[in-house]
Amino acid sequence: MARTLITSALPYINGIKHLGNLVGSQLPADLYARYRRARGDEVLFLCATDEHGTPAEIAAQKAGKPVAEYCAELHDVQAEIAKGFRLSFDHFGRSSSEQNRKLTQHLAKRLFEEGLIEEVEETQVYSETDGRFLPDRYIEGTCPNCGYDSARGDQCDNCTKQLDPTDLINPHSTISGATDLEERKTKHLYLKQSKMRDALNDWIDSKADWPILTTSIAKKWLNDGDGLQDRGITRDLSWGVPVQKGDAPWEGMEGKVFYVWFDAPIEYIACGGEWAEKHGLDDAAWERWWRTDKGADDVRYVQFMGKDNVPFHTLSFPVTMLGSNEPWKMVDYIKSFNYLNYDGGQFSTSRGRGVFMDQALSILPADYWRWWLLSHAPESSDSEFTWENFQASVNKDLADVLGNFVSRITKFCRSKFSEAVPEGGSYGEQEAALIKDLTEKVAEYQSHMDAIDVRKGANALRAIWVAGNEYLQSAAPWATFKEDPDKAAAQVRLGLNLIGLYARLSSPFIPDTCGKLQTALALPDLDWPEDVEAALNALAPGHGFAVPDNLFAKISDEQREEWQEKFAGTRS
Ligand SMILES: [Zn+2]
């Protein structure tokens, strides 16, 4: 049995994510996990909240709560919303877990032993007004690379360049706005990324099948003079993984924690440990996914992320993994995404612009969103959510094509025959042609899903739905019935079997709808239809069914206008 390990970029803890975040990692990762499971793979699908760092501290302060308590609450909120979107994680962990603390401290020790971590006495920005050293994100200023005036101390949001706070022009404290910043001496650990340049280059070169978006970003940062700078991996904070050498203290590093970007990706592995613990399994259970010396060498590991996360996943995290000189499972394929924009601008968390995950579920069921987001995934370029497009897509693809097909065939069968697959007649030329056509279309759909071409997969699935509709339109059993009831029975039989085929093929995209179809048609399972002809004969005459409730409600113009206004800005 093929084994597939899937991770989604970890959503940050400080609040509910918007639909752009969702379609950039967790949702396509779920699509692929569901597809691989349906094809019979053994799948381990992991995700977690990324909980350390200053933004969590700031958010907790704003909420008036201790940061640990704040993170625990927000983790539960995000987990609940993920369930609402039917994200089928095998485990949704936390980067603040015991497993991640231990593994992060262990890997730091290994990297130090391998000569890849250096202790550096350095100057750091100290704010007299605030009475503390300022971590990167507490400092903003002008980007020396592109001139953007709100670059953060760790990264410029405009040009994505990784920065150090001292690189900024005209820096100020984001806590107080103070500009009386001065540099003072303190000790920190540096990850010697530059030493790994050749190893990284060879490793990236070995990935000939990666998407261009992934490889181009990786190569850009690898070969850019500053892209692979040695990075400080410790911070003066209290919330985070305490700096230790494995189980032992690290002299001179008391009171410091690892930088969130060092420990967050390690949580991918630690999350496997959390999963095993939750299910009462031993270490061997997760190690067979993560250690090539313990069974993981036949695992295919796929990561999903937005393009802004690519440098960390192609350079920094691989430095940790390769540099540890331990047999960790390395990623085989990185699927990265461009950005989803919102109605003529950008989604904005700070301004509440756009649709956030909880709001989306409060107005429509998950499948509506899953279908639109996945069929418009920002793969080859950025894409844009507009309410007009969303309305058109839902009304046409889901309501007119799929929903209407199911409704017509089941209701017609009930009125002319009964609520059971009718007997009589047999498939003729027209049906044979449809089966041949669908066999090709299903093969095409599979090839896109195998390649994780999300939009192409959605288009191919839609074409399969359309083919059924066109058949029904042209076979017209309601007309045939008057002349030749046996022939009409065979047409309806095929139609009902088509619904079964759709339920199986569509479940990675719209799992709730497919669950409803499974119940209505009393399908024993949603196994993948490896043989389309066999699948279209699976429901035998006499097999009972129930006409399902209307699968999709159309979005009216009034609703569209109301939502357009509601989500224009300032989330209430
Ligand atoms: Zn910049």
Residues whose N, C-alpha, C, O or C-beta is under 5 A from the ligand:
A	BS01	ZN	C143 N145 C146 G147 Y148 C156 N158 C159
